[in-house]
Amino acid sequence: MNTAPEEDRTDVDADRRAAADQDVATARELATAGGDAAADEAVQLADRAIATYLEELDDVSSAAQVLWFLGRLEETRGRTEVAVAQLRSAVEGFVVTHDSRATEVSDELVALLRRTGQDDRVQEFLDWQSWLVGTVTGAQDRTTAAGRRRAP
């Protein structure tokens, strides 16, 4: 029996999603196990899941969820700069998909910056977030970044 291309694509996407979801589940288990080797493996699995969600499934919300997990994991490992980058990317993903979890991740990021003595970066982040929300909702011209006009 021949299957329609759409059915084949649906099966492939379901398999890819199942594999990515399993990578995330395993990454979470490894993260709770503790230790650098387990954490490193968790990061690799999570990165692979993010790539699948974004590049193969076009699922920004799921990728943002994994980025949030990675940000928290990296924070526990004392890798503040990596954690900040992951959390910021999670905020971006959630804002772009109009997901209310953006606020929760944003609050975590601001708290992390303050805990680590980076108060000067808090306002920079909040300005960027405001610009992003305005751009996504159409309330702000896309050529304006954090209140500054980009060169034409």
C-alpha positions in Angstrom: 0.0 0.0 0.0 1.3 3.4 -1.0 1.1 6.1 1.6 0.6 9.8 0.7 3.7 12.0 1.2 1.9 13.9 3.9 1.4 10.7 5.9 5.1 9.8 5.5 6.1 13.3 6.7 3.7 13.0 9.7 5.3 9.7 10.7 8.8 11.1 10.3 7.9 14.2 12.3 6.4 12.0 15.0 9.5 9.9 15.2 11.7 13.0 15.4 9.6 14.5 18.1 9.7 11.2 20.1 13.5 11.1 19.8 13.8 14.7 20.8 11.4 14.2 23.7 13.4 11.2 24.8 16.6 13.2 24.7 15.1 15.8 26.9 13.8 13.2 29.4 17.2 11.5 29.5 18.9 14.9 29.9 16.7 15.7 32.9 17.5 12.4 34.5 21.2 12.9 34.0 21.0 16.4 35.4 19.5 15.1 38.6 22.1 12.3 38.9 24.8 14.9 39.5 28.4 15.1 38.5 30.2 16.8 35.6 30.2 13.9 33.2 26.4 13.4 33.6 25.8 17.2 33.3 28.0 17.3 30.1 26.0 14.4 28.6 22.7 16.2 29.6 23.9 19.3 27.8 24.7 17.3 24.7 21.3 15.6 24.6 19.5 18.8 25.3 21.4 20.6 22.5 20.5 17.7 20.1 16.8 18.1 21.1 16.9 21.8 20.6 18.3 21.3 17.1 15.6 18.8 16.3 12.8 21.0 17.6 14.0 24.1 15.7 15.5 22.7 12.5 13.3 19.7 11.8 10.0 20.4 13.6 9.9 24.2 13.7 8.8 24.0 17.3 10.2 27.1 19.0 8.2 26.7 22.1 9.6 23.2 22.9 13.1 24.5 22.1 12.6 27.4 24.5 11.5 25.0 27.2 14.8 23.0 26.8 16.8 26.2 26.8 15.1 27.1 30.1 16.2 23.8 31.5 19.7 24.3 30.2 19.9 27.7 31.7 19.0 26.3 35.1 21.4 23.5 34.7 24.3 25.8 33.8 23.5 28.0 36.7 23.8 25.1 39.1 27.1 24.3 37.6 28.3 27.9 38.2 28.5 28.7 34.5 26.8 32.1 34.8 27.5 33.5 31.4 26.2 30.3 29.7 23.2 30.3 31.9 22.4 33.9 31.1 22.7 33.2 27.3 20.4 30.1 27.6 17.8 31.9 29.7 17.8 34.9 27.4 17.3 32.6 24.4 14.4 30.9 26.3 12.8 34.3 26.9 13.1 35.1 23.2 11.5 31.8 22.2 8.7 32.2 24.6 8.1 35.8 23.5 8.1 34.9 19.9 5.5 32.1 20.5 3.4 34.4 22.7 4.0 32.0 25.6 3.4 33.4 29.1 6.3 31.5 30.5 8.5 34.3 29.1 7.7 36.3 32.2 8.8 33.5 34.6 12.1 32.9 32.7 12.7 36.7 32.6 12.2 36.9 36.3 14.7 34.1 36.8 17.2 35.7 34.6 16.9 39.1 36.4 17.4 37.3 39.7 20.4 35.5 38.4 22.0 38.7 37.2 21.3 40.4 40.5 22.6 37.4 42.6 25.8 37.5 40.6 26.4 41.2 41.0 25.5 42.1 37.4 22.9 44.8 38.2 24.1 46.9 35.3 23.0 44.1 32.9 19.5 44.0 34.3 18.3 47.2 32.6 20.0 46.2 29.4 18.1 42.9 29.4 14.8 44.6 30.3 15.3 47.1 27.5 16.0 44.3 25.0 13.0 42.3 26.2 10.7 45.4 25.9 12.0 45.9 22.4 11.4 42.3 21.5 7.9 42.2 22.9 7.1 45.4 21.0 8.5 44.0 17.8 6.7 40.7 18.1 3.4 42.4 18.9 3.9 45.0 16.3 3.9 47.8 18.8 7.4 48.8 17.8 9.2 49.3 14.5 11.4 46.3 13.8 14.4 48.6 12.9 14.6 49.9 16.4 16.8 47.8 18.8 16.5 48.6 22.5 15.5 52.1 21.9 18.3 52.9 19.4 17.8 53.3 15.7 19.8 50.9 13.5 21.7 52.2 10.5 19.7 51.9 7.3 
